[in-house]
């Protein structure tokens, strides 16, 4: 069984990443000392549509492999057959770019009370980048797979484990055919090592765990990965069937070969027992103003700006409260509007001097709105009906808006002039 054993090499990785990203990210607390985790260092990251690589969060469990681009290959297995080099990926397939808001499935785990899991993310583990690579559909068709037919695609990472497990994640083959990419560039530059060099699976709008780094195998299967379903030694199913699933304390989820609903929120509302973290739940974060310095309105006004996203669904509405949730007003959506990527929002605010609690809440195009808070651990069954996100043992998929609020001091504009 994969465990939370301390990984001494994570410290060196984190230091290298912090130096490379030059202050754009900060280390996130990891009680197990297992994961390499850094997140956006400033709230202002969430005031812009494109996230620079320097501000993009990083999260992985195993060591970064010592990959050689010229020698790295991807095995096509199961109902597919063949081997793919990175050179062939770049030269023999269409080149496409997709915008993708990637959010760690554990984003918001640190907002659970009591705490759960090891990595205590706040809201800093979300980012939008443009990923360039080859469409998964083109690769699969070239290797004998022409239709989804209810099957699954399992991606296996080439990161070396210190145990006997492999990092393997399955997504519906229909999603892979729809918009997934085998990426070798990020924001127009070669893929950085910590983001999956030389090749990463990008699954637009879906939680980061599905976006397998350092891909070394793609297996087309009739089911999700289950124990023993890969032609290799070690544990296969932990990261699909045990970890990254939503359940109350003390529950051990049953493994499933398949599920009918991939939408995480739909699963949570009854479609699947103990949901899998696939597409991201609707969520928003205010980027500016922040709590670091007082706001001085210009001509009496200041702009509240942030981002909102909803996985495979669109963002229909964002509301802003400047009084801690007592009243709400609609913000304007603006800027790029791409499937799987967040939207910018803005709200023109004319405050008087004082102290304010700013909140934002988003609603997706299926009418699902962010809940206010994370529930108590014993309220799993009643949480959603009580405007709360269910506390869950892994701390996954949280999208409550109150924990992401920002306290702002507004100065007198005449005195500051």
C-alpha positions as CSV (number, residue, x, y, z in Angstrom):
1,X,0.0,0.0,0.0
2,X,1.3,3.5,-0.9
3,X,1.9,5.4,2.3
4,X,2.8,8.9,3.5
5,X,6.5,8.1,4.2
6,X,8.8,11.1,4.5
7,X,10.8,11.7,1.3
8,X,14.1,13.5,2.1
9,X,14.7,14.4,-1.5
10,X,11.7,16.7,-1.6
11,X,13.6,19.4,0.2
12,X,16.2,19.7,-2.5
13,X,13.5,19.7,-5.2
14,X,11.6,22.5,-3.4
15,X,14.6,24.7,-3.0
16,X,15.5,24.3,-6.7
17,X,11.9,25.1,-7.8
18,X,11.7,28.2,-5.5
19,X,15.0,29.5,-7.0
20,X,13.9,28.8,-10.5
21,X,10.5,30.4,-10.0
22,X,12.1,33.5,-8.5
23,X,9.6,34.3,-5.7
24,X,6.5,33.6,-7.7
25,X,5.6,30.7,-5.5
26,X,6.0,29.8,-1.8
27,X,6.3,26.4,0.0
28,X,3.1,24.9,1.3
29,X,3.0,23.0,4.6
30,X,3.2,19.2,4.2
31,X,2.8,17.4,7.5
32,X,4.1,14.1,6.0
33,X,7.2,15.7,4.4
34,X,6.4,13.6,1.3
35,X,5.1,15.9,-1.4
36,X,6.9,18.5,-3.4
37,X,4.4,21.4,-3.0
38,X,4.7,25.1,-3.8
39,X,1.8,27.4,-4.6
40,X,1.2,30.9,-5.8
41,X,2.9,33.3,-3.4
42,X,0.6,36.3,-4.0
43,X,-3.1,36.8,-4.3
44,X,-2.5,39.0,-7.3
45,X,-1.8,35.8,-9.3
46,X,-5.6,35.4,-9.4
47,X,-6.2,38.8,-10.9
48,X,-4.8,37.7,-14.3
49,X,-6.0,35.3,-16.9
50,X,-2.7,33.7,-17.9
51,X,-0.5,32.4,-15.0
52,X,3.2,32.8,-15.6
53,X,5.2,29.6,-15.2
54,X,7.0,31.3,-12.3
55,X,3.6,31.5,-10.4
56,X,2.2,28.2,-11.4
57,X,1.8,25.8,-8.5
58,X,3.7,22.4,-8.3
59,X,2.6,19.2,-6.6
60,X,3.9,15.7,-6.9
61,X,4.7,12.8,-4.6
62,X,7.6,11.0,-6.2
63,X,11.0,12.2,-7.3
64,X,11.3,14.1,-10.6
65,X,12.8,11.6,-13.1
66,X,16.1,12.2,-14.7
67,X,14.5,12.3,-18.2
68,X,16.4,12.4,-21.5
69,X,14.2,13.9,-24.2
70,X,16.0,12.0,-27.0
71,X,15.5,8.6,-25.2
72,X,12.0,9.0,-23.6
73,X,9.3,6.9,-25.1
74,X,5.6,6.3,-24.5
75,X,4.3,2.8,-24.7
76,X,0.8,2.4,-26.2
77,X,-0.8,-0.7,-24.6
78,X,-4.0,-2.5,-24.0
79,X,-6.3,-1.9,-27.0
80,X,-3.7,0.3,-28.5
81,X,-0.3,-0.9,-29.8
82,X,3.0,0.7,-30.4
83,X,5.7,3.0,-29.1
84,X,5.9,6.7,-29.4
85,X,9.1,8.9,-29.1
86,X,9.0,12.5,-28.1
87,X,10.5,13.4,-31.5
88,X,7.6,11.7,-33.3
89,X,5.1,13.4,-31.0
90,X,6.4,16.8,-32.1
91,X,7.0,16.0,-35.7
92,X,4.4,13.5,-36.9
93,X,1.2,14.8,-35.2
94,X,-0.8,18.0,-35.3
95,X,0.4,20.8,-33.0
96,X,-2.4,22.3,-30.9
97,X,-2.6,24.6,-27.9
98,X,-5.2,24.4,-25.1
99,X,-5.9,26.8,-22.2
100,X,-6.4,24.8,-19.0
101,X,-7.2,25.9,-15.5
102,X,-5.4,23.2,-13.4
103,X,-6.4,23.0,-9.8
104,X,-4.9,20.5,-7.3
105,X,-7.7,18.2,-6.1
106,X,-6.5,19.0,-2.6
107,X,-6.8,22.8,-3.0
108,X,-8.6,24.0,0.1
109,X,-7.6,21.0,2.2
110,X,-6.0,23.3,4.8
111,X,-9.4,25.0,5.2
112,X,-10.9,21.8,6.7
113,X,-11.4,21.7,10.4
114,X,-10.2,19.5,11.8
115,X,-7.3,19.3,9.4
116,X,-7.0,16.3,7.1
117,X,-4.3,14.9,4.9
118,X,-0.7,16.2,4.7
119,X,-0.6,19.1,2.3
120,X,-2.4,22.1,3.8
121,X,-3.3,24.1,0.7
122,X,-5.3,27.3,1.0
123,X,-6.4,28.5,-2.4
124,X,-3.0,28.8,-3.9
125,X,-3.0,25.6,-5.9
126,X,-4.8,26.7,-9.1
127,X,-3.4,28.3,-12.3
128,X,-4.2,28.8,-16.0
129,X,-1.5,28.0,-18.6
130,X,-1.5,27.4,-22.3
131,X,-0.3,23.9,-23.1
132,X,1.0,22.9,-26.5
133,X,1.3,19.4,-27.8
134,X,-0.3,16.6,-29.8
135,X,-4.0,15.7,-29.5
136,X,-4.5,12.4,-27.7
137,X,-7.1,11.5,-30.3
138,X,-4.6,11.8,-33.1
139,X,-2.1,9.6,-31.3
140,X,-4.7,7.0,-30.4
141,X,-6.1,6.8,-33.9
142,X,-2.6,6.3,-35.3
143,X,-2.2,3.3,-32.9
144,X,-5.4,1.5,-33.7
145,X,-8.1,3.2,-31.5
146,X,-10.8,4.9,-33.5
147,X,-13.6,5.4,-31.0
148,X,-14.3,5.7,-27.3
149,X,-16.9,2.9,-27.0
150,X,-17.2,3.4,-23.2
151,X,-13.6,2.5,-22.6
152,X,-11.0,4.2,-20.4
153,X,-7.5,5.6,-20.9
154,X,-5.0,5.0,-18.2
155,X,-1.9,7.1,-18.1
156,X,1.1,5.9,-16.1
157,X,3.8,8.3,-14.9
158,X,7.5,7.6,-15.2
159,X,8.4,9.1,-11.8
160,X,10.2,6.6,-9.6
161,X,8.4,5.6,-6.4
162,X,10.2,4.7,-3.2
163,X,7.6,1.9,-2.7
164,X,6.0,-0.7,-4.9
165,X,3.3,1.4,-6.4
166,X,3.1,3.2,-9.7
167,X,1.3,6.5,-10.4
168,X,-1.6,5.6,-12.7
169,X,-4.8,7.5,-13.4
170,X,-7.7,6.6,-15.6
171,X,-10.0,9.0,-17.4
172,X,-13.0,8.2,-19.7
173,X,-11.7,7.6,-23.3
174,X,-14.4,9.9,-24.5
175,X,-12.8,12.8,-22.6
176,X,-9.4,11.9,-24.0
177,X,-10.8,12.0,-27.6
178,X,-12.6,15.3,-26.9
179,X,-9.9,17.7,-25.9
180,X,-6.9,16.1,-24.1
181,X,-3.3,16.8,-25.2
182,X,0.1,15.2,-24.8
183,X,1.9,18.4,-24.0
184,X,5.6,19.3,-24.5
185,X,5.3,23.1,-24.1
186,X,3.9,25.3,-21.4
187,X,3.1,29.0,-22.2
188,X,5.2,28.7,-25.3
189,X,8.4,27.4,-23.8
190,X,9.6,23.8,-23.4
191,X,7.9,22.0,-20.5
192,X,9.8,22.5,-17.2
193,X,11.0,19.4,-15.4
194,X,8.7,20.0,-12.4
195,X,5.7,20.3,-14.7
196,X,6.3,17.0,-16.5
197,X,9.2,17.2,-19.0
198,X,9.4,15.8,-21.5
199,X,5.7,15.0,-21.9
200,X,2.6,15.4,-19.8
201,X,-1.1,14.5,-20.2
202,X,-3.2,17.6,-20.1
203,X,-6.9,17.1,-19.3
204,X,-8.6,20.5,-19.7
205,X,-10.8,21.5,-16.8
206,X,-10.0,18.5,-14.7
207,X,-8.2,18.3,-11.4
208,X,-4.4,18.2,-11.6
209,X,-4.1,14.6,-10.4
210,X,-5.6,13.5,-13.8
211,X,-2.9,15.5,-15.7
212,X,-0.2,12.8,-15.3
213,X,3.3,14.1,-15.5
214,X,6.3,12.3,-17.2
215,X,3.9,10.0,-19.2
216,X,5.6,6.7,-20.1
217,X,2.5,4.5,-20.9
218,X,-1.0,5.1,-22.2
219,X,-3.2,2.0,-21.9
220,X,-6.7,1.7,-23.5
221,X,-8.8,-0.5,-21.2
222,X,-12.4,-1.6,-20.8
223,X,-12.3,-0.3,-17.2
224,X,-10.5,2.1,-14.9
225,X,-7.2,0.9,-13.5
226,X,-7.8,-1.7,-10.8
227,X,-5.3,-3.7,-8.9
228,X,-3.3,-6.0,-11.2
229,X,-4.7,-4.5,-14.4
230,X,-1.3,-3.3,-15.7
231,X,1.4,-5.5,-17.2
232,X,4.0,-4.5,-14.6
233,X,4.9,-5.3,-11.1
234,X,3.8,-3.3,-8.0
235,X,0.5,-1.7,-6.9
236,X,-1.5,-0.2,-9.7
237,X,-4.8,1.2,-8.3
238,X,-4.0,3.2,-5.2
239,X,-4.1,6.6,-6.8
240,X,-7.3,5.9,-8.7
241,X,-9.4,3.7,-6.3
242,X,-8.2,4.7,-2.8
243,X,-6.6,8.2,-2.9
244,X,-8.3,11.2,-4.5
245,X,-11.8,10.0,-3.6
246,X,-14.4,11.9,-1.5
247,X,-15.7,10.0,1.6
248,X,-16.4,10.6,5.2
249,X,-14.0,9.7,8.0
250,X,-13.2,6.0,8.4
251,X,-14.7,4.8,5.1
252,X,-12.8,2.6,2.7
253,X,-14.2,3.1,-0.8
254,X,-15.0,0.1,-2.9
255,X,-13.1,-0.1,-6.2
256,X,-15.2,0.4,-9.4
257,X,-14.3,-0.8,-12.8
258,X,-16.4,2.0,-14.3
259,X,-18.7,4.9,-13.4
260,X,-21.4,6.5,-15.5
261,X,-20.9,10.0,-14.3
262,X,-17.5,11.8,-14.5
263,X,-18.8,15.2,-13.3
264,X,-17.5,15.5,-9.7
265,X,-20.4,17.5,-8.4
266,X,-22.9,15.1,-10.0
267,X,-21.2,12.2,-8.4
268,X,-21.3,14.0,-5.0
269,X,-25.0,14.6,-5.3
270,X,-25.7,10.9,-5.6
271,X,-24.5,9.5,-8.9
272,X,-21.5,7.7,-7.4
273,X,-20.8,6.4,-3.9
274,X,-17.5,8.1,-2.8
275,X,-16.9,10.2,-5.8
276,X,-13.7,10.3,-7.9
277,X,-12.0,13.7,-8.5
278,X,-12.4,14.3,-12.2
279,X,-13.6,17.7,-13.4
280,X,-13.2,20.7,-11.1
281,X,-16.1,22.1,-9.1
282,X,-17.2,25.7,-9.6
283,X,-15.0,28.1,-7.7
284,X,-13.7,31.7,-7.6
285,X,-10.9,33.7,-6.0
286,X,-10.5,37.5,-5.6
287,X,-7.0,38.5,-6.8
288,X,-7.1,42.3,-6.1
289,X,-7.3,44.0,-3.7
290,X,-5.3,42.0,-1.2
291,X,-4.8,42.3,2.5
292,X,-1.2,43.3,2.3
293,X,-1.6,47.1,1.9
294,X,-4.5,49.6,2.3
295,X,-6.7,50.4,-0.7
296,X,-6.7,54.1,-1.7
297,X,-9.7,54.6,-4.1
298,X,-9.1,56.7,-7.2
299,X,-11.9,59.2,-7.7
300,X,-13.7,57.3,-5.0
301,X,-13.6,53.9,-6.8
302,X,-11.5,50.8,-6.9
303,X,-11.8,47.6,-8.9
304,X,-12.3,44.2,-7.3
305,X,-10.9,41.6,-9.8
306,X,-10.5,37.9,-9.7
307,X,-11.0,34.6,-11.5
308,X,-13.7,31.9,-11.6
309,X,-13.8,28.4,-13.1
310,X,-16.1,25.4,-13.3
311,X,-14.3,22.4,-14.9
312,X,-16.0,21.1,-17.9
313,X,-18.9,23.6,-17.4
314,X,-19.0,27.3,-18.0
315,X,-19.1,30.1,-15.5
316,X,-22.5,31.7,-15.7
317,X,-22.3,34.3,-12.9
318,X,-20.0,35.7,-10.3
319,X,-21.2,37.7,-7.3
320,X,-19.1,39.9,-5.0
321,X,-19.9,40.9,-1.4
322,X,-18.0,43.7,0.4
323,X,-19.7,43.2,3.8
324,X,-18.8,39.6,4.6
325,X,-21.7,38.0,2.8
326,X,-24.6,40.2,4.1
327,X,-25.3,41.5,0.6
328,X,-24.2,40.6,-2.9
329,X,-23.8,42.3,-6.3
330,X,-23.1,40.9,-9.7
331,X,-19.7,41.2,-11.1
332,X,-18.9,41.5,-14.9
333,X,-17.3,38.6,-16.7
334,X,-14.7,39.6,-19.2
335,X,-11.6,38.5,-21.1
336,X,-10.9,35.2,-22.8
337,X,-13.6,32.5,-22.7
338,X,-12.3,29.1,-23.5
339,X,-13.7,25.7,-22.4
340,X,-11.7,24.3,-19.4
341,X,-10.2,27.7,-18.5
342,X,-11.2,30.3,-15.9
343,X,-12.9,33.6,-16.5
344,X,-11.9,37.0,-15.3
345,X,-14.4,39.0,-13.3
346,X,-14.5,42.6,-12.1
347,X,-16.6,44.7,-9.8
348,X,-16.5,48.5,-9.5
349,X,-16.5,49.3,-5.8
350,X,-17.0,52.8,-4.2
351,X,-16.1,52.3,-0.6
352,X,-15.8,54.7,2.3
353,X,-12.8,54.4,4.6
354,X,-12.9,51.4,6.9
355,X,-12.3,47.7,7.2
356,X,-14.2,45.3,4.8
357,X,-14.5,41.5,4.3
358,X,-14.6,40.8,0.5
359,X,-16.1,37.5,-0.8
360,X,-16.8,36.1,-4.2
361,X,-19.1,33.2,-5.2
362,X,-19.5,31.7,-8.7
363,X,-22.3,29.8,-10.3
364,X,-21.8,27.4,-13.2
365,X,-24.0,27.1,-16.3
366,X,-25.9,24.2,-14.7
367,X,-27.0,26.5,-11.8
368,X,-24.6,25.1,-9.2
369,X,-23.2,27.8,-6.9
370,X,-20.3,27.7,-4.5
371,X,-21.4,26.8,-1.0
372,X,-20.5,29.1,1.9
373,X,-18.3,26.9,4.1
374,X,-16.9,23.5,4.7
375,X,-19.1,21.3,7.0
376,X,-18.3,19.6,10.2
377,X,-17.0,16.0,9.8
378,X,-20.2,14.4,10.9
379,X,-22.4,16.4,8.5
380,X,-21.6,14.5,5.3
381,X,-25.2,13.6,4.4
382,X,-26.7,17.1,5.1
383,X,-23.8,19.4,4.0
384,X,-24.9,20.4,0.5
385,X,-28.4,21.1,1.6
386,X,-27.0,23.4,4.4
387,X,-24.9,25.5,2.0
388,X,-21.7,23.7,2.9
389,X,-19.2,21.5,1.2
390,X,-18.8,18.1,2.8
391,X,-15.8,17.7,5.0
392,X,-14.0,14.6,3.6
393,X,-11.1,12.6,4.8
394,X,-8.8,13.5,2.0
395,X,-9.8,17.1,1.9
396,X,-10.6,17.0,-1.8
397,X,-12.5,19.2,-4.2
398,X,-13.5,21.8,-1.7
399,X,-15.0,25.0,-3.2
400,X,-16.5,26.9,-0.2
401,X,-16.2,30.7,-0.7
402,X,-16.0,32.0,2.9
403,X,-12.4,30.6,3.5
404,X,-11.2,32.4,0.4
405,X,-12.3,35.8,1.4
406,X,-10.0,38.8,1.9
407,X,-10.0,41.5,4.6
408,X,-9.3,44.9,3.1
409,X,-8.5,48.3,4.7
410,X,-9.7,51.3,2.8
411,X,-7.9,54.6,3.3
412,X,-9.3,58.1,2.9
413,X,-8.5,59.0,-0.6
414,X,-8.3,62.7,0.2
415,X,-5.9,62.2,3.1
416,X,-3.7,59.8,0.9
417,X,-3.7,62.2,-2.1
